[in-house]
Amino acid sequence: SYNQGQFLRRAIDSVISQSHGKLEYLVFDGGSTDGSLEIIREYADRISFWTSKPDLGQSDAINQGWRRSNGEVISWLNSDDYLLSGTLEIVAHEFQANPSWVALVGSCLIVNADGKITGHKYARAFDLPRLITTSGGVPGQPAVFLRRCVMDDVGYLDTHLHYTMDWEYWIRLAPVSYTHLTLPT
């Protein structure tokens, strides 16, 4: 998060209200000056780790979180995104039921700043030629969940990229085994 205080509370609430009990939740704030720090402090007892200091951008902050985390399944949620109720329970169940899966891609609603639904990204396979030639088929990043082993095979986000880092990461991930599932909408 960086100066996204207007969205931050909803993002945090959407994670800590999940019914799945095995949750390690880390919050990385880039040194916000808009009241975000006060919001984060309100939730400090329900967050596994948090920090607020300048970083090299969101790719760097996400990589820091992935490196610091211990869970088998990881993801990232930007401060202006949120999870729907029951998401993490479904994700945990699917990864437990399918131990060979390394990635899970769900459907993702697109909403505006007022919370009004403006679009929908459907769960779909990582189609490498389509990702490269048309920029199409890019999954909704908040609905992508990865096993930690992906970092061994694919590495981390490119910190030189600030807006297309997820698209570039999906291109690197596409040759790796994966599956997709429609999550609740």
Secondary structure, DSSP 8 states (H G I E B T S, - for coil): --S-HHHHHHHHHHHHT-S-S----EEEE----SSHHHHHHHTGGG-SEEEE---S-HHHHHHHHHHH---SEE----TT----TTHHHHHHHHHHH-TT--EEE--EEEE-TTS-EEEEE------HHHHHHHS-----GGGEEEETHHHHHH----TT-SSSHHHHHHHHHTTS--EE-----
